[in-house]
């Protein structure tokens, strides 16, 4: 991927369904994935379907995104890096019911400092993203990293994607930049499985859910991180049992 290329991308109306599964079951599901779907073309590792993801998540000082107040409950802003690439993706996810749209723009890592400025640099490829951060008074809150296994397949209704995320870790953000280090483990007894598709759930995914008795869970990595890092102090008390059933 060349960081000099404008890779702005708009993904329209994709559906996502998440599941929390035990590590013992994860091995069986991973084998099922690898026998029926192709490796993600951008992945690597021994089986050609793994990569590391690190993301910075933004929120207001009042944690409006966490609490889903008003329009903050429908949108999420993050900066994402794959492995140790020299580029990062500025991402906005907008959710409506069970459907979502995603807009993402790739920038060089050194350009992230633009997001810390009080005014937007017009003409910069990430200006649209910076304007929204300023308008919504969003600041970096935490950094979340995890290992992802990803498999894909074509269908008559578009591509489908199955991912499994483990070793979920988080640390407090110190600015609009990535911090080296693993961070605190915030989900060690469960693994996040996610189905992504357009329109109706494909038959292959229905078969997977039935074979392993999977039950959807509206889990949010961001909410797990805020709670696990105790970023809201006393405000977070009482939500620990709920947070794994929340989606953002």
NUKOL-947142 format. One record per atom (N, C-alpha, C, O): z, x, y; residue in one letter. Coordinates in pm, whole numbers, plus 50000, padded with zeros to 5 digits. Layout:
% residues N
ZXYA
...
//
This chain:
% residues 248
500005008549880X
500005000050000X
500005008850124X
500875017450138X
499065006950210X
498995014850331X
499765008050443X
499494996450475X
500755015050505X
501525008950613X
500715006750738X
501174999850829X
499505012450746X
498675010650865X
497894997650861X
497284993750960X
497904990850746X
497154978450732X
498024966550766X
499184965950725X
497484957350840X
498194944950870X
498224936350745X
497234930250708X
499384936050680X
499514928450555X
500264915450578X
500984910750490X
500094909550695X
500744896650719X
500304886850612X
499114885750581X
501264879850557X
500974870950445X
501684857650466X
502854857450506X
501004846950440X
501614833650444X
501514827550305X
500404825450255X
502644824750243X
502664818250112X
503034803650132X
504074800650190X
502194794850086X
502384780750116X
502944772949997X
502484774349883X
503914764750026X
504404754449935X
504584759249791X
503974753849699X
505414769349774X
505794773849641X
507134767549604X
507974765349691X
507314764849477X
508574759449428X
509344770449358X
508754778749288X
510654770549376X
511504780349311X
512654773249241X
513294764549300X
512904776849117X
514044771449042X
514824783248987X
514254791948921X
516134783449013X
516974794548970X
517934790248860X
518324778648849X
518294800248778X
519254798148670X
520204810048666X
519794821348693X
521454807648633X
522414818248608X
522594819248458X
522974809548393X
522334830948402X
522444832548258X
523354844348224X
523504853648303X
523964843948106X
524854854548061X
524044866748019X
522894865347976X
524624878848029X
523904890947988X
523434890347843X
522374895747811X
524214883947756X
523814883147616X
522514875247600X
521674878747517X
522354864747679X
521134856647674X
519984863547745X
518814861547710X
520304871747844X
519264878147926X
518334886747841X
517134887047866X
518874893647741X
518044901947655X
517014893747580X
515874897947564X
517424882047532X
516494873347461X
515424867847554X
514244867247519X
515844863847674X
514884858547771X
513904869447816X
512724866747835X
514404881547831X
513514892547872X
512454895047765X
511284897247797X
512844894547639X
511874896047531X
510854884847532X
509674887147506X
511304872747560X
510404861047569X
509404863147681X
508214860647664X
509874867747797X
509004870347911X
507934880647877X
506754878647905X
508364891547816X
507454902647790X
506414899447684X
505364905847678X
506694889547599X
505734885947495X
504724875447541X
503724873147474X
504984868947656X
504124857747699X
503504859347837X
502544852347868X
504034868347919X
503504870048054X
503154884548079X
503634893548010X
502314886848180X
501884900348214X
502894906948307X
503604900048381X
502964920248305X
503834927248400X
503354924948543X
502154923748568X
504284924348636X
503924923948777X
503054936248808X
503454947348774X
501904934548872X
501004945948896X
501584956648986X
501084967948988X
502644953449063X
503244963249153X
504514969449096X
505174977349163X
504864965848973X
506104970648912X
505874983548835X
504744988348824X
506964989248783X
506895001648707X
507965001848600X
508254991648538X
508555013348579X
509585014548476X
508975016048337X
507755016148321X
509845017148237X
509395019348100X
508515008148049X
507555010547975X
508814995848087X
508024984348040X
507024979548144X
506324969648121X
506934986448256X
505934983148358X
506204970348434X
505304965048499X
507434965248427X
507724952448494X
509024952748574X
509604942248600X
509474964648614X
510744965748687X
510554972648821X
509684981248836X
511364968948917X
511434976149044X
512724972649114X
513394962949079X
513084980549214X
514304978749291X
513984971849423X
512994975149489X
514824962249461X
514664955049588X
515914957149673X
517034956249623X
515724959949800X
516824960849895X
516454952450017X
515364953950072X
517364943750060X
517074934750173X
518224934650272X
519394935250234X
517874933750400X
518834931350507X
518774916550543X
517684911150564X
519924909950549X
519984895750581X
520594893850720X
521504901050760X
520074883850792X
520494881150929X
521234867850939X
520954858350865X
522184867351033X
522914855051061X
523464855951202X
523374866451266X
524014845051252X
524644845151384X
526094849551371X
526614850951260X
526754851751483X
528164855551480X
529024844351422X
530104847051370X
528554831851431X
529294820451378X
528864817051234X
529314807051179X
528024825451175X
527534823451038X
526884809651022X
527174802350927X
526004806451115X
525324793451109X
524404792450988X
524244781750930X
523784803650948X
522914803550830X
523754800950705X
523374792850621X
524874807850694X
525754806050580X
526214791450568X
526224785750459X
526584785550682X
527084771750683X
525954761450688X
526214749450680X
524724766050701X
523544757250707X
523654747150821X
523404735250801X
524014751750936X
524144742751051X
522774740051112X
522054749351150X
522414727351122X
521154723551185X
519964730351123X
519834730951000X
519074735551208X
517844741951159X
518114755051088X
517244760151017X
519314760851105X
519644773251036X
519724771150885X
519614780650808X
519904758750842X
519974755850700X
518624755550632X
518554754850509X
517554755950710X
516214754950650X
515444768150654X
514404769350590X
515944777850728X
515204790450740X
516104802350710X
517314801850730X
515494812850661X
516204825250629X
515354836950676X
514144837350652X
515994846550744X
515304858350792X
515894870650724X
517114872350718X
515004879250674X
515464891450607X
514384902150622X
513224899150649X
514794914750604X
513884926050600X
514004932050462X
515104935150416X
512884933650394X
512904937650252X
512154950650230X
511104953250290X
512724958850140X
512074971350100X
512014971849948X
512954967749879X
510894976949896X
510724978449752X
510874993149716X
510145001749768X
511814996049627X
512075009849589X
512435018049711X
513285014149790X
511795029649726X
512015038149842X
510735039549925X
510465050049983X
509975028749928X
508735028750005X
508995031550153X
510075028650205X
507995037050219X
508105040350362X
507775028550451X
507685029950573X
507585016750390X
507305004750468X
508324994050430X
508974994750326X
508444984050517X
509354972850494X
508644959850532X
507694959950610X
509124948850477X
508534935750503X
509484927450589X
510664925750555X
508964922250698X
509704912650781X
509414898850724X
508254894650722X
510434891750678X
510194879250607X
510954867550669X
512114868750708X
510264856350676X
510904843650710X
510584833650600X
509414831250568X
511624827850543X
511444817450443X
511874804150504X
512974802950558X
511004794250496X
511284780950550X
511274771150434X
510264769650365X
512394764550413X
512554755950297X
512594741250339X
513294737550434X
511824733050267X
511824718550288X
511924711950152X
510964711950075X
513074706250122X
513274700349990X
513184711049883X
513854721249892X
512354708749780X
512184718349673X
511044728049700X
510754736649616X
510384726849816X
509234735249848X
509574744849960X
510454742150042X
508864756249964X
509104765750071X
507814772550112X
506844773050036X
507824777650234X
506734786050282X
507344799450322X
508494800150366X
506574809850305X
507054823250340X
506014830150426X
504814829950395X
506474836150536X
505614844550619X
506204858550616X
507404860350636X
505364868450591X
505854882150585X
504844891650648X
503634889750638X
505374901950714X
504554911950780X
505084925750742X
506294927950742X
504194934950710X
504614948350672X
504584957650794X
503644957350874X
505644965750807X
505744975550915X
506254988650856X
506824988850747X
506064999450929X
506645012150888X
508165011450905X
508675004450993X
508875018650822X
510345018250827X
510875022550963X
511865017051011X
510225032351026X
510695037051157X
510515026551266X
511105027651373X
509685016551240X
509475005951339X
510594995551339X
510644987151429X
511484996051243X
512554986151237X
513464986851359X
514124977051394X
513524998551423X
514384999751541X
513914990551654X
514684987551745X
512664986051647X
512164976351746X
513004963651743X
513154957051846X
513534960051627X
514284947651613X
515664948351678X
516324938051692X
516114960251718X
517404961851784X
517284961251936X
518304961352006X
516074960551987X
515874960752132X
516104946852193X
515924936752125X
516504946352319X
516774933452384X
515534925752423X
515604913852453X
514374932452422X
513124925752457X
512054929252354X
512074940052294X
511134919952335X
510074921852236X
508934930252294X
508524928252408X
508434939552212X
507294947652252X
506014939952220X
505594939352104X
505394934152321X
504184926352299X
503074935352243X
502904946752286X
502344930152149X
501304937952085X
501754944251955X
500924948251874X
503064945051934X
503574950251807X
503364939651700X
503544927751725X
502974943951581X
502664934651474X
503874926051434X
503704914851385X
505084931251456X
506284923751421X
506874915751536X
508014911051527X
506114914251645X
506644907451764X
507054893151734X
508074888551786X
506294885951651X
506624872051618X
508024871151555X
508784861851582X
508314880851470X
509594881051399X
510734884251496X
511794877951492X
510524894151582X
511544898151678X
511864886751775X
513024884451809X
510834879551819X
511054868351910X
511964857751846X
512824852051913X
511774855351720X
512594845251652X
514034849951634X
514974842051646X
514224862851605X
515584868151595X
516324866551728X
517484862551731X
515634869751837X
516254868651968X
516544854152005X
517604850952057X
515584845351977X
515754831152013X
516894824851935X
517584815951987X
517104829251812X
518144823451728X
519434831651726X
520394828251658X
519424842551804X
520604851251816X
521054856251679X
522234855751645X
520094861051601X
520374865951466X
520594881051467X
519854888351533X
521604885551394X
521934899651381X
522034903151232X
522314894451150X
521814915951198X
521954920051057X
523404918551012X
524324922851082X
523604912450896X
524954909750844X
525274918250723X
526334924550717X
524364918550626X
524644925950504X
523364931150440X
522264926250468X
523524940950356X
522424946450278X
522674943050132X
523774945150080X
521654937850065X
521764933949925X
520694941149845X
519534941549886X
521084946749732X
520114953649646X
520294949049502X
521384945049461X
519224949649426X
519274945749286X
518034950849214X
517034954449276X
518124950949082X
516994954748997X
516294942048951X
516954932548907X
514984941848959X
514214929848923X
513244932848808X
512554943048808X
513224923948712X
512184923648609X
511254912248646X
511714900948666X
509954914848654X
509004904648703X
507794903948612X
507184914148578X
507454891648573X
506284888948491X
505474877548553X
506044868548614X
504174878048538X
503294868248602X
502234863348503X
502024869348398X
501584852348541X
500474847048461X
499624837948548X
500164831248637X
498314837448526X
497454828148599X
497474814448534X
497634813348413X
497314803848614X
497174790248563X
496114783148644X
495714788248749X
495624771648600X
494624764148677X
495124759948815X
494324756848903X
496454759948835X
497024755648963X
497544767349045X
498294765449141X
497154779349008X
497604791049080X
498524799648994X
498904795648884X
498884811449044X
499724820548965X
501144815248950X
501664808149036X
501774818948839X
503194816048818X
503914829248801X
503314839348765X
505214829148828X
505984841548831X
507384838848776X
508014828848810X
507854847948691X
509184846848633X
509904859948659X
509414870648622X
511074859248723X
511814871248757X
513244870548706X
513804859648689X
513824882348681X
515204883348638X
515874894248721X
515414905748721X
516944890848792X
517614900148882X
519014903448830X
519794894448800X
519314916448820X
520654920648777X
521124932448861X
520404937248949X
522334937048834X
522974947748912X
522954944349061X
522534952449144X
523394932349093X
523394927349231X
524544933649309X
525714931849274X
524214940949415X
525204948149495X
525004945349644X
523894942249688X
526084946649719X
526014943649863X
526904953149942X
527894958349892X
526514955150068X
527314963050162X
527134957150301X
526164950150327X
528064960050390X
528004955050527X
526904962350603X
526814974650596X
526074954950674X
524994960950752X
525564967850876X
526474962550941X
525034979550908X
525474986951026X
524394987351134X
524544994351234X
523324980151114X
522214979751208X
520964975451135X
521014972051017X
519824975751205X
518564971751142X
517954984051075X
516924989251119X
518594988650971X
518114999850891X
518774999150755X
519814992650738X
518175005750659X
518715005550523X
519715016950504X
519485028150548X
520815013750437X
521865023550410X
521775027750265X
521665019350175X
521815040750241X
521765045750104X
523115043250036X
524145042450102X
523095042149906X
524315039149831X
524215025649762X
523495016849808X
524935024149652X
524795012149572X
525454999849630X
524954988749613X
526595001549700X
527294989949750X
528224983949646X
528364989349536X
528834972849680X
529814966349594X
529134956649498X
528284948649539X
529504957349370X
528944948249270X
529484934249296X
530694932249297X
528594924449317X
529034910949354X
528664900349250X
528994888549266X
527984904449144X
527674895049036X
527524903248908X
526454908748880X
528604904248830X
528584913148715X
528634906048581X
528484912548477X
528844893048579X
528934885948452X
527774876148432X
527714869348330X
526874875548528X
525724866648517X
524494873348577X
524604882448660X
523334868748535X
522064874048582X
521234862348635X
521284851448580X
520484864748742X
519714854148806X
518294853948750X
517554863848760X
517924842848692X
516574840648643X
515894830748737X
516484820648775X
514644833548776X
513974824748872X
512534822048832X
511774831148797X
512164809348839X
510794804948814X
510144801948948X
510734795249033X
508914806848967X
508174804249089X
506794798849052X
506084804748970X
506434787749113X
505154781449080X
504754772049193X
505534769649285X
503554766649184X
503074756649278X
502904743349206X
502584742949087X
503104732749278X
502934719249224X
503964716749112X
505134720149128X
503544710849000X
504474707248893X
504854719648811X
504104729348804X
506054719048750X
506484730048666X
505514731948549X
505204722348479X
505024744248528X
504084746548419X
504734744548282X
505944746148267X
503914741048183X
504414738348049X
505144750447990X
506124748847917X
504664762448022X
505304774547970X
506764775548015X
507634779347937X
507014772148142X
508384772648192X
509244761448133X
510434763448109X
508654749948110X
509394739148045X
509824743247905X
510944740447861X
508924750047836X
509224754747702X
510364764847705X
511254764347620X
510354773947802X
511414783847818X
512764777047840X
513754780447774X
512804767447933X
514054760547964X
514614753147842X
515814753247818X
513724746847767X
514154739347649X
514624748647537X
515624745947472X
513904759547515X
514234768647406X
515604775047424X
516324777047326X
515954778347548X
517214785347573X
518274776247636X
519354780947670X
517974763447651X
518954754147707X
519374757647848X
520564757247880X
518414761047933X
518734765448069X
519024753748161X
518364743348154X
520014755448247X
520384745348347X
520224751248486X
520804761748514X
519454745048576X
519254750448711X
520574752348786X
521514744548770X
520624762948867X
521784765848950X
521294770249087X
520464779249098X
521794763849192X
521294766749327X
522024778749386X
522684777649490X
521904790049320X
522614802149360X
521904809049476X
520674808849486X
522684815149565X
522164822349681X
522744836449682X
523964838049683X
521894846449681X
522374860349687X
523104862849818X
524124869649821X
522594857249927X
523234859450056X
524644853650058X
525574860250105X
524814841650008X
526134835450009X
527104842849916X
528294843949945X
526584847849805X
527414855949716X
527884868549787X
529034872749772X
526994874649866X
527344886949936X
528374884450045X
529344891950056X
528174874050125X
529134870950231X
530524868550173X
531524873250227X
530564861150064X
531844858350000X
532434870849935X
533614873749950X
531604878349862X
532094890149793X
532584900949886X
533524908149853X
531944902350002X
532344912450100X
533424907350195X
533914914750280X
533784894450180X
534794887950266X
534444889650414X
535304892950495X
533184887250447X
532714889150584X
533274878850681X
533314881350802X
533704867450630X
534274857250718X
535794856350706X
536404847350764X
536394865350632X
537844865350618X
538364852350562X
537934847850456X
539294846250634X
539934833950588X
538944822450578X
539154813150501X
537854822950657X
536884812150653X
536244810850515X
535824799950475X
536184822250443X
535524822050313X
536424817050202X
535934814050093X
537724816150226X
538624811750122X
538324797350083X
538014788950167X
538404794749955X
538154781249906X
536724778549870X
536424768049812X
535804787749902X
534394785249868X
533944793449749X
532794792249706X
534824801849693X
534404810849586X
533854803249467X
532874807549407X
534474792149431X
534004784649316X
532724777149347X
531944774049256X
532484774249476X
531294766749514X
530084775549534X
528954770949516X
530284788149571X
529194796249622X
528084798149519X
526924799449558X
528394798349392X
527354800449293X
526514787949272X
525504788449202X
526924776849330X
526144764549319X
525454761049451X
524994749849471X
525384771049540X
524774768849669X
523424775749673X
523224785749603X
522514770649753X
521194776349765X
520854777749913X
521154769049994X
520234789049945X
519784790850082X
518404796950081X
517834799350188X
//
